[in-house]
Amino acid sequence: MSLTKISIPFSIFFILLASLSAGGIKGNVKFDGKAPKMKPIKMSADPICDGKHSDGPARSEWLLSGSKGELKNVFVYIEKGLEGKSFKTPEKPVTIDQKGCVYVPHVIGVQVGQKIEILNSDGTLHNVHAMPKNRNNDAFNEAMPGARKKITKQFDDEELKLRIKCDVHPWMGAFIHVMNHPFFSITDSKGNFEIKGLPNGTYTVTALHERLPPKSMVVTVSDDEDIKADFVLKRPPKKK
């Protein structure tokens, strides 16, 4: 057998090996400024909701910042660099629960076409009202009486900050981020995030909060290395 014939499969092997090389992005998101105190939620209009918080009231979640500014519930995602690539839709659904008459978690990320299981663990009436701005995504408003424990939905196009709410309990709200790729993360209570398995390349990564202006940076990922990307978000300057 000639060396030329042998070299072809080896060259294919190395190309495949290179394509499988992947790295990641790790980092932290902090809030710059004095964090507002999250107000307690008044649930007395529904005794069932009110009774689920005997140890203390639930509080608003629109800006959750730790003692050192660590910012929770920030959606960190690849904004640019994956154009022209396609990714399989996960079979495993993402779950969001109505528990204690709040949405748990407050922020989720899904891929286009991925199933979303919306649960009702409260034993009281909720209605799930989704309000997409992208016309390719279907709005819905479905009642979930106490006996109705689950509905399953999906969205068919990309959309950031797709809001859902409960019209029965006006304090209830959450955000769904719909992406056409799996490279995103949501910060934990310490402000940390991690995006795994990125193909080698240069990317724009963006930190998106429900109210604060977003921040972006360009990073290059290569050869199974984790790139550090930290963000600091702050309120926009007050209009004069």
C-alpha positions in Angstrom: 0.0 0.0 0.0 1.4 3.4 -0.9 2.1 6.2 1.5 -0.3 8.4 -0.4 -3.2 6.0 0.3 -2.3 5.8 3.9 -2.0 9.6 4.4 -5.5 10.3 3.2 -7.3 8.6 6.2 -4.8 10.1 8.6 -5.4 13.6 7.2 -9.1 13.1 7.6 -8.5 11.9 11.2 -6.6 15.0 12.1 -9.2 17.3 10.5 -11.9 15.5 12.5 -9.8 15.8 15.7 -9.4 19.5 15.1 -13.1 20.0 14.6 -13.7 18.3 17.9 -11.4 20.6 19.8 -13.4 22.7 22.1 -12.9 25.2 24.9 -15.1 27.2 27.2 -15.7 30.6 28.8 -15.8 31.1 32.5 -16.5 34.3 34.4 -18.3 36.4 36.8 -20.8 39.2 36.5 -21.0 42.0 39.1 -23.2 45.1 39.7 -21.5 48.4 40.0 -23.5 50.6 42.3 -25.7 50.5 45.3 -28.1 47.6 44.9 -31.7 48.4 45.6 -33.4 46.4 48.3 -35.8 43.9 46.9 -39.3 44.7 48.2 -41.4 42.0 49.8 -44.3 40.7 47.6 -47.8 41.2 49.1 -49.7 37.9 48.4 -52.6 38.4 50.7 -55.0 38.5 47.7 -54.6 34.7 47.5 -54.5 33.0 50.9 -53.0 29.9 49.3 -50.0 31.9 48.0 -49.7 33.9 51.3 -49.7 30.7 53.3 -46.7 29.3 51.4 -44.4 32.0 52.9 -45.0 31.6 56.7 -41.2 31.9 57.2 -41.1 35.3 55.6 -42.3 37.0 52.4 -41.0 36.3 48.9 -39.2 39.2 47.4 -38.9 40.7 44.0 -36.0 39.3 41.9 -35.4 41.9 39.2 -31.9 42.7 40.7 -30.3 40.2 42.9 -26.9 41.4 44.0 -24.6 39.9 46.7 -22.5 41.8 49.3 -19.7 42.2 46.8 -21.9 43.0 43.8 -22.3 39.4 42.6 -25.2 39.5 40.1 -27.6 36.6 39.8 -29.9 35.8 36.8 -27.7 37.4 34.1 -28.0 35.6 30.8 -24.5 35.2 29.2 -24.5 34.0 25.6 -22.6 33.9 22.4 -23.9 36.7 20.3 -21.6 36.5 17.3 -19.2 33.8 15.9 -21.6 30.9 15.3 -23.1 32.2 12.0 -23.7 29.4 9.5 -23.5 26.6 12.1 -26.5 24.5 13.1 -27.0 22.5 16.3 -29.3 19.7 17.3 -32.3 20.6 19.4 -32.0 18.9 22.9 -34.5 16.2 23.6 -34.4 17.0 27.3 -37.0 19.7 28.2 -36.2 22.7 30.4 -38.5 23.1 33.4 -39.9 26.2 35.0 -42.2 25.8 38.1 -44.8 28.0 39.7 -43.9 27.4 43.3 -44.7 29.6 46.2 -46.6 31.7 43.6 -43.4 32.8 41.9 -41.6 31.4 38.9 -38.7 29.1 39.7 -36.2 29.8 38.2 -36.8 33.5 37.3 -34.7 33.2 34.1 -34.3 30.2 31.8 -32.5 29.6 28.5 -33.7 27.2 25.8 -32.9 26.3 22.2 -35.3 26.9 19.3 -37.8 24.0 19.3 -36.8 22.7 22.7 -39.6 21.7 25.0 -40.4 23.8 28.0 -42.3 22.1 30.8 -44.2 24.6 32.9 -45.3 23.1 36.2 -47.8 24.1 38.8 -46.7 23.0 42.3 -49.0 25.4 44.2 -52.4 23.8 44.1 -54.0 27.1 43.2 -55.1 28.7 39.9 -52.4 30.2 37.7 -52.4 31.3 34.1 -49.3 31.3 32.0 -49.3 34.2 29.7 -46.4 34.3 27.2 -45.8 37.6 25.4 -43.3 37.1 22.6 -42.3 40.1 20.4 -41.1 38.0 17.6 -44.0 37.1 15.3 -42.6 33.7 14.6 -43.1 32.7 18.2 -46.7 31.9 19.3 -48.2 33.9 22.2 -50.3 31.9 24.6 -52.4 32.4 27.7 -53.3 29.1 29.4 -55.1 28.6 32.7 -53.6 26.1 35.1 -56.0 25.2 37.8 -54.6 23.6 40.9 -55.2 20.1 39.4 -53.4 20.9 36.2 -49.8 20.1 37.0 -48.0 20.6 33.7 -48.2 22.2 30.3 -45.6 21.8 27.6 -44.6 24.6 25.1 -41.9 25.5 22.7 -40.8 28.5 20.7 -39.8 28.3 17.0 -37.4 31.3 16.6 -34.7 33.2 18.5 -35.8 35.8 21.0 -34.2 37.4 24.0 -36.1 38.4 27.1 -39.4 36.7 26.1 -41.6 37.5 29.1 -44.1 35.3 30.8 -46.5 36.4 33.5 -49.5 35.3 35.5 -52.6 37.5 35.2 -54.1 36.0 38.3 -51.1 37.0 40.4 -49.7 40.2 38.9 -46.4 40.0 40.8 -45.4 36.8 39.0 -43.0 37.2 36.0 -40.1 35.4 34.4 -37.9 35.6 31.3 -37.2 33.0 28.6 -34.2 33.4 26.3 -34.6 31.4 23.1 -31.4 30.7 21.2 -30.4 28.8 18.0 -27.4 27.3 19.7 -26.5 25.8 23.1 -23.8 28.2 24.1 -25.3 30.2 27.0 -25.4 30.2 30.7 -27.2 32.0 33.6 -25.3 33.4 36.5 -25.7 31.8 40.0 -26.0 33.6 43.3 -22.3 34.3 43.3 -22.4 35.8 39.8 -20.6 32.9 38.2 -21.3 31.4 34.8 -19.7 28.8 32.5 -20.2 28.1 28.8 -18.8 24.7 27.8 -17.9 23.0 24.6 -17.3 25.9 22.2 -15.6 25.1 18.9 -12.3 26.9 18.4 -13.0 30.4 17.1 -13.4 34.1 18.0 -16.7 35.1 19.5 -18.7 38.0 20.9 -20.0 37.1 24.3 -22.7 39.2 25.9 -24.0 39.5 29.4 -27.7 40.4 29.4 -29.7 41.5 32.4 -33.5 42.1 32.4 -33.1 45.8 33.3 -29.5 46.8 33.2 -27.7 47.7 29.9 -25.9 44.7 28.4 -22.1 44.4 28.1 -20.1 42.5 25.4 -16.6 41.4 24.8 -14.7 39.5 22.1 -12.8 36.4 23.1 -10.9 33.7 21.2 -11.4 30.1 22.3 -8.9 27.3 21.4 -7.7 23.8 22.3 -9.7 22.9 25.3 -8.8 26.0 27.2 -11.2 28.0 29.4 -11.1 31.7 28.7 -11.8 34.2 31.5 -14.5 36.7 30.8 -15.7 39.0 33.6 -18.4 41.7 33.3 -19.5 44.7 35.3 -23.0 46.0 34.7 -24.4 49.2 36.0 -27.4 51.4 35.6 -27.5 53.9 32.7 -26.8 57.5 33.6 -29.8 59.5 34.6 -31.3 61.7 31.9 -30.8 65.4 32.5 
